Amino acid sequence: MGLVVSSAWLWAQCSAETQQHKGPPRVELGRAKRTDLTTSLEKGGTVSYIEKAAVSSPLKGTLKQILVHEGDSVTEGQPLARLDTLDLELALQKARTDEASARARWKLSRGRLVKARQSAEKRLRSLKTARSNLVRARSKFLRTRSHLEDQRKIFELGGISRQELQQIYSSYLSAMTGYYAAREKLSTDKIGYRKSDLSRDLIPDEREAQKEALISNNTAPDQNNVEAARQRYLGARSRRIAAEKTLARSTIRSPISGTIATRTREPGEQVSPGKPFLTVVNTEELLISASFSEMEKPDIRIGQKAFVSADVYPQVEFQGKVHRISPVVSPETRSFQVTVIVKKDAEHPLSPGMFARIRINHRKAEDALSIPMQAILPGGECSKPVQGQSCQVFVFRNGHVFLRKVKVGQGFRSRVRILSGLAKDDSVVTSGKEFLEDGMMVRASEPDSDQ
């Protein structure tokens, strides 16, 4: 123990003699400033795409053309490739022919229905004539019967001859035959045009409505033919539309705007649904993902401003914002994923897979007094200053340094906030303070403007 003390004393004596020989020790200074202070979280991450689309053919077929190469910029909906469409064009031509034929048949059936309705209307009008004929025939029949009875009485009294009576009887028989013939004809013509021919619950009250119901009832087969032809036409039209859509799908279009990242097929090769042969990526915005400690989660929020830097552009800092925060913390690493989104920079393009650093400012103190962190004298709890602690610094004044207690606040990267003990523009020792004593004369460099 005595040996250790003796060695320390000798070293101190030698140091003192050396200092006397060289003059006052040299120190570097920093300045107490009032500025806006920020502290940040910094992590390394990886660049990735915000949007990526794997493009495959919606149809099985042969590639006729591929219109893009890797690195080409494309817009949403832009044609990327075309399939061989010979079979599709033939199918569309047949569908159009079938549609035209079905339309013609439908038109023909409608014409037949019109004629059938006209025939039914004529039939209804002929019934009126038949009724009139029946009324006339009945009147004639009743007159001749009455005349016959009268003349028979006269004949019995000898007023007319038998020959005259027979002529009257012949007229009666002719009138009776005409009457029964007219009645039979009306009865026959009315078949299908009677109220009894309609369903009981479909008999309208109005006369015109009854007429329309009777016409519809007698043209039902033609109406059914029209509806069947219409359905065949609609089916043919649907097949034509489907064929047109299928042909349109033979032109493969970009689902998003971006850049062609990969191309794995050439014209003449087979493609099929679900097997991508092109990849389109959106490079207008990029994502940078990094893992942060679970202890830092309260300091990060969606939409928070973030800054990104990459080794490939050491003098450039990209500004973005927090895009996603994973709700899950890894139990192995006690960390969670944070994703930052940045806009494309044409002069300094970032590529997926690049390493990048994320910086998120999460604490800020406005117009706060601060000094460089290295001005705090180490020792005890002040080896890592915590807000509210009392620490010591050397203050430089008139060529001498003086020990002073200060109350520190939060740390902000390379500076620490001072709550009390210093004033703005006070100079403090930042380097060479290891052998200083209170009141010692020193040689000091002027404070750096950044300090």
Secondary structure, 3 states (H helix, E strand, C coil): CHHHHHHHHHHHHHHHHHHHHHCCCEEEEEECEEEEEEEEEEEEEEEEEEEEEEECCCCCEEEEEECCCCCCEECCCCEEEEECCHHHHHHHHHHHHHHHHHHHHHHHHHHHHHHHHHHHHHHHHHHHHHHHHHHHHHHHHHHHHHHHHHHHHHHHCCCCCHHHHHHHHHHHHHHHHHHHHHHHHHHHHCCCCCHHHCCHHHCCCCHHHHHHHHHHHHCHHHHHHHHHHHHHHHHHHHHHHHHHHHHHHCEEECCCCEEEEEECCCCCCEECCCCCCEEEEEEEEEEEEEEEEHHHHHHCCCCCEEEEEECCEEEEEEEEEEEEECCCCCCCCCEEEEEEEEECCCCCCCCCCCEEEEEEEEEEEEEEEEEEHHHCCCCHHHHCCCCCCEEEEEEEECCEEEEEEEEEEEEECCEEEEEECCCCCCEEEEECCCCCCCCCECEECCCCCCC
